[in-house]
Amino acid sequence: MKLLLSIDDNLVKRLEKYCKDHKLPKSTVIENLLKDFFEKGSTKDDIKNITWSKPLPLRYGGTCVKCKRRIEAGELALLSKGVEGWLFLCYDCYLKINEKASDDVKRIYKYYKELRKVKNLLNYARAELDEVVDKINLYEMYDKLDKLDDELYSTIRSLYDYLEKVESNVDLKKILEEIEKIREELLKISEFITYFLKKKRKKKVIEV
């Protein structure tokens, strides 16, 4: 079926440029735009009239047609076969749409919101715990490096004292040079950890 349309000149230019850049015929682009328009219109205005599946845990995740939120894999959602593929409605939007239907749905929606809140708090607590564990590990590492640095410094002082007595021992001088290099590297690591811990302390806590 052919259609004769009167379109704004600027839109025609944009359409021609898009078709040229993407190597697509104008008819395909217009057809896809119309499909997209009607599909979005139906999901916005007639979600209740779409035949949805029962709430199911998604295998691969998707995007809710109503709130546009990303639905993660394993999360409850409703499915429907659309013009361009599968449509997804998150359980949150489903309950919002149907919460006036019955007292049972209202109760379920209330519990669902509480469950989401607890889940967010749990994720926050886990993140906080991970940060505490990281801090403990960093403090332990810093303490070990600090002790090792003290031991190396004492060893170097002893070697200096020994070198004053035995200056002809070339091998011992080489050993000393290597130990000095190691000590310098350890000092750099210690300084980095100290800087990192200061940044961690200054980091603001984000409330959920």
LINDA-V614758 format. One record per pair of residues at least 24 apart in sequence whose C-alpha atoms are under 8 Angstrom apart, sorted by sequence separation. I is the first residue (numbers start at 1). J is the second residue. D is the distance in whole Angstrom. If there is no record, write none. Layout:
i=[I/I]
j=[J/J]
d=[D/D]
This chain:
i=[54/55/64/65/156/40/53/54/63/64/52/53/62/63/64/67/52/53/66/152/52/51/50/153/152/149/55/149/149/145/39/39/146/145/35/142/35/48/142/142/138/138/135/124/121/120]
j=[78/79/88/89/180/65/78/79/88/89/78/79/88/89/90/93/79/80/93/179/80/80/80/183/183/183/91/186/187/186/82/83/190/190/83/190/84/97/193/194/193/197/197/208/208/208]
d=[6/8/5/6/8/8/5/8/6/5/6/5/7/8/5/7/5/6/7/8/5/6/7/8/7/7/7/7/7/7/7/7/7/7/7/6/8/8/7/8/7/8/7/7/7/7]
